[in-house]
Amino acid sequence: MGVTHAGDNFANSGHHHLLIDVNEPLNPNEPIPQDKSHLHFGAGQTEARIELPPGKHTLQLVLGDAGHYPFNPSGRIGEDHDHGSR
C-alpha cells in the first residue's frame, strides 16, 4: 500500500485517517466522517502532532482511498493510550 493525497486515485494507495476515541465500526460503503474524532491527513502526511486532554484515549489509524472510503479490510490498528497529566 502506498500513501498519496486525497483525490489521487492510484491503485493500492490512499491517505491516513486518525480516529480518536471512536468505538463504532466504520461502514465500508460510506466515506470516513470528518470531525474532531476523525482526522483526515489528505495531503499524504505520514506523521502529525496532536494534543489530547489527560486521560485514556483509543487511537485507530485507517487508510482511506481517494474518496475517503476505508480499504476493505481496513487494516486498522488500535491502541489505548493513557495520557496522564505531568
C-alpha positions in Angstrom: 0.0 0.0 0.0 1.2 3.5 -0.8 0.4 6.9 0.7 -0.8 9.7 -1.5 -3.0 12.8 -1.5 -6.8 12.6 -1.1 -8.4 12.6 -4.5 -5.4 10.9 -6.2 -6.8 7.7 -7.5 -3.7 5.4 -7.7 -4.0 1.6 -7.3 -3.3 0.3 -3.8 -2.8 3.8 -2.3 -4.6 6.2 -0.1 -4.2 8.6 2.8 -4.4 8.3 6.6 -7.3 8.9 8.9 -6.8 9.0 12.6 -9.8 8.0 14.7 -9.7 9.3 18.3 -12.0 7.6 20.8 -14.2 6.1 18.1 -15.9 2.9 19.2 -18.3 2.4 16.3 -17.0 0.4 13.3 -16.7 2.2 10.0 -19.1 1.4 7.3 -17.0 0.4 4.2 -19.8 1.7 2.0 -19.6 5.3 3.3 -16.8 7.9 3.4 -15.0 8.2 6.6 -16.5 11.2 8.5 -14.5 14.4 9.0 -14.8 15.8 12.5 -12.8 16.2 15.7 -12.8 12.4 16.2 -12.0 11.5 12.6 -8.9 13.4 11.5 -8.0 13.4 7.8 -4.5 13.6 6.5 -5.4 14.3 2.9 -2.1 15.9 2.0 -0.4 12.5 2.3 1.1 13.2 5.7 2.7 10.3 7.5 3.3 12.0 10.8 1.4 14.6 12.9 1.4 16.0 16.4 -1.9 16.1 18.2 -3.0 17.5 21.5 -5.2 15.3 23.7 -6.7 16.1 27.1 -5.4 14.0 30.0 -6.9 10.5 30.3 -7.2 7.3 28.4 -7.7 7.5 24.7 -8.1 5.0 21.9 -6.4 5.7 18.6 -7.0 4.0 15.3 -5.1 4.6 12.1 -7.2 3.8 9.0 -6.1 4.0 5.3 -8.8 5.5 3.1 -8.9 5.7 -0.7 -9.2 8.8 -2.9 -12.8 9.2 -1.9 -12.2 8.7 1.8 -13.7 5.2 1.8 -11.8 2.8 4.1 -10.0 0.0 2.4 -11.7 -3.4 3.0 -10.2 -4.9 5.1 -9.3 -1.5 6.5 -6.1 -2.7 8.1 -7.0 -0.7 11.3 -4.6 -0.7 14.1 -5.8 0.4 17.5 -4.1 1.2 20.7 -5.1 2.6 24.1 -3.0 5.4 25.5 -3.1 6.8 29.0 -2.3 10.4 28.5 -1.9 11.5 32.1 -1.0 14.9 33.5 2.6 15.6 34.4 
